[in-house]
Amino acid sequence: MAGKWITWSDQPGRLVVWVDGEVDIDNAGALRDFLAGELAHADITHVVLDLSAVTFMDTSGLHALMATSRRADLLTCEFTLILEPGGPVTRLLELSRTSGQFRVHTPKPAAIPAVPPTATRIPVLPSQRGAEPSTTPAGQPTTLPHRREVTRV
């Protein structure tokens, strides 16, 4: 199942990104690039990446998490993962011995609200690096929207 992510902000300076489905070689680069773009904005001081609904993640997804964590550190931005206890991302971090490199919450803290119905839903699409631009079946471009197009509540 292809993944998707949903973004919203519930506090000034905090961006919450909820991801579900699979994060693998086909879409990890797009997620990494999207998070890097969000981190580049001075008004973001904390990014919460909720991966509790991810059903599969491979090492390219792990690489995207590590790259985002490093970038957040350089920008003095707090980066927090929310994981399902015993879930696929939790197991990947344990097997790769990388869980200590992240600020992790399992389960989701009450301070992070549920996804609001007005949150922006963004399909996670394969990275288009080196490929011809493609479109969805509805004819929409598969590239990710820029931050200005992401609606926050």
N, C-alpha and C positions, 0 to 999 in steps of 0.2 A: 504494500500500500504506500503510495506516495505520501510524503509528509506535508504539513502546512505549519505556518506559524501565525500567531496572532499577537499584535502589539497594543499596548495601552500604557498610560501613565496614570497612576493613582495619587501621586504626590509630585510636587515640583522637583525636578532634577532626577526623578527615578523613572526608568523605563522598564516595563515588564514585558518579556517575550515568552509566550507559551508555545511550545512545539509539540506536535503529535505525529504519529506515524513513524516512518523510517528516516534515519539520517545516515546516508551512505555516500559512496563515491559520486553518485549522480547529483546530489544536492548539497553536500557538506560545504563545498566552495561557495555556493550562493548564500548559505546561512552565514558563513565566516565573513564574506564581503558585506552583507547586510549589517551584521553586528559592528564591523569595523567602521562603516559609514555612520552608524548611530553614535559610536564612541567619539567620533571626531567633533561632535557638537559640544561646545563649552557648557551648555546648560544641563548636560547629562552628567550626574555625579555617581549614579548607582544604576547598574544594569542587573536585573534579576532574570535569569534564564530558567524557566520552568520546563524541565525535561521529564516530568513524572508520567506523561502520557506517551512517551516515545516507546515504540514497540521493538525497535532494532537500531543499533548504532555500530558502525564498523570503525576501523582505525582512522579513516579520513574524517569522521565526525569527531573523534578524539583529538585529532590534529587541529580541527577548527576550534574546539574548546580551548586547547592550549594556546593557540595563536591569539584568541580573544582575551584570554587571561593575561598574557604577556602585554598586549596592547593596553588593556585596562590599567595594569600596574604602571606602565610608562606615563599614562595620562592621569595617574592618581584617582582613578575611578574605581569604585567598589564593584566587584563582579561576583555574583552569588548564583550557585546552581541549586535548583530544587529537584530532588530525585525521589523516585519511588523506592522504598526499602526493598532490596532484593531484585529490583527491576533490571532491565538490560543495560542501562547506562551505569547504574551502581556496580553491576558485575564487571563491566568493561573497565571501569576505573580501578576496581579491586585487582583484577587480573593483570592490568598494566602497571600496577603499583603507582598510580598517579593521583589517587584520591586526595592525598595530602597537599597537592598543588592547588587545590580549589577550596573556596569557602562553600561548604555544602550543607544544605538543610534536608533532612529526611525525617519525617514527612514535611509537607508544606506548612510553613508557619502561619498562624492566624493573621499575622500582619500583612500577608499577601492575599488580597481578595480574589474571589472567583472571577473568571473572565466575564466582563460586562457585555451585554448584547450589542453595544455600540462600538466594540473594539474592532480594529481593522484586521481583516483576515487576508493573509498574504500566502498564496500557494508557494511551496518550496519546489522550485523547478530546477532541472539540471543546469549546471554551470555552462555558460555559452562561450567559454574561453576557446578561441580558435575555431569556433563553429559559426556557421551562418545563423543569423538571427532567425528564430522560429516563432510560431504563434500557437496559442491554445486552440482547441476546436472552435471556440467562439470568435477566433480571429484576433484576440488580444495578444499583445507582445508578451513574451515570457520573461522579459527582464524585470527585475525588482523595482518597485517604485522608489523614488527618492524620498528622503525624510519629509520634505514638505508635503508629500502626498499622503503621509501616514496620519490618520486622524487619531487624536488622543482624547480621552475623556477625563 
